[in-house]
Amino acid sequence: MAEAVKLVLCSFCSSFGFGIVFRVQRKYLLLAGFSGALTRIVYLLLLQVTSETFICCFLAAMAATLFSEWMAVRTKNPSTVFVYPAIVPLMPGGTLYYSIVGLMLQDTERVNANLVPCIHSLVGLGLGFIVISIFMHYRRIYRSRKKRLLFGWFIKKA
Amino acid sequence: MKDLDYLLEFLLRFSERMLVSGANLERVDDSVYRICDAYGCQDVQFFSLNCYLSLSMKNRDGEKASGQRCIWSGLDVHLENLSQLNQLSRQICAEKPAPETLEGLLQEAVNTKGYSQPMLLAGYLLAMAGLTGVFASSLKDLAVILVNSALIYLAGVYLKRLVYNKIVFNVLCTFVAGSVAIGAVKLGLADDLYIVMIVNSMMLVPGIPMVNSFRNILCGNEINGIVEFFKVILETTAIVGGFILSIYVFGLLGGAL
């Protein structure tokens, strides 16, 4: 438990820090940190259920994107503003680094051990974003059409 | 210049700023089509890569304009600018200001105050401290990681003006960071050489482009996705290359890796 709390706090710090690096507006910095902590919490909870990197990254990315889209609507900003700091804790930097080390040293074992989880993480992250982005995109279209239809109905009535 | 030319020039510059600030291709495409739609442009053809833009369109009178733009400056994530540009696109769609005033509005939008250099450095250090905690390393390692992070940051500020090539820049930065890390381990100032190297590499690993490239591939922008993914691989290879070079130079290869 203490280890999990430490990881969540560290994720908060790294997302907050990257929020500054990515030059997020000051008023959204805490939200950036919180989104990173939330992503880590979801990831840690999923690890209790499955050890599949792909599933964990996919669902955690979905949670991060959903939160970011929600915040984007509330603050009238692009979701990217919240997505970037949120995914920092999930980035497979370590496995990518070790994969390239393995490739450079022709160490097949190291490549196999790291490249596959790295690709699983990347595909999981990419798919997680896309599923939510596409859902939100169609939701927006549906809402604007609904508004247009209603507006048209009122005009006809008038 | 005609209104259509002003609009074309603005849209190309606007798209460039959005891409450089960290927007996805899908968002840029969407904004361009919306603005064109607001001004009643027809037959809009917009092709975008992270390094190249091409736009052609017609006005209501059937006049045609087309232009291209190469984007030489690399990604410099600036989410505040991105927010401002997004607001600008909404404002333009709603108010449709005169095309000749668009350039001024764009300049206003990207002239954000942002953070000072010490604040950005503090942000980097905080991010690296957080990542060090995730990798469960010691306080001694943390100290060396922070020193290296500050060095890489300062190199990014001062050296980037001289070294335009990201690959060469990455090799230089990680060679210096690797050398400092090896020196610290030899002097007993750090415990784990690899943790120091991995956390420091996280500062340079192009994580956002890596995730975006996969997103592009899965969203139907395969050309951009593939090109970006190869760029990520080359830049990461350069990062690892710099570290390995430092290990070779200091004669630690063998048991060290």
Interface residues (C-beta under 8 A of the other chain):
Chain A: K6 L7 L9 C10 S11 F12 C13 S14 S15 F16 G17 F18 G19 I20 V21 F22 R23 V24 Q25 K76 N77 P78 T80 V81 Y84 I87 V88 P89 M91 G93 G94 L96 Y97 Y98 I100 V101 L103 M104 L105 L122 V123 L125 G126 L127 F129 I130 S133
Chain B: G22 A23 N24 E26 R27 V77 H78 L79 E80 N81 L82 S83 N86 Q87 R90 G114 Y115 M119 L120 A122 G123 Y124 L125 L126 A127 M128 A129 G130 L131 T132 G133 V134 F135 M197 I198 S201 M202 V205 G207 I208 M210 V211 F214 R215 I217 L218 C219 I233 T236 T237 I239 V240 G241 I244 L257
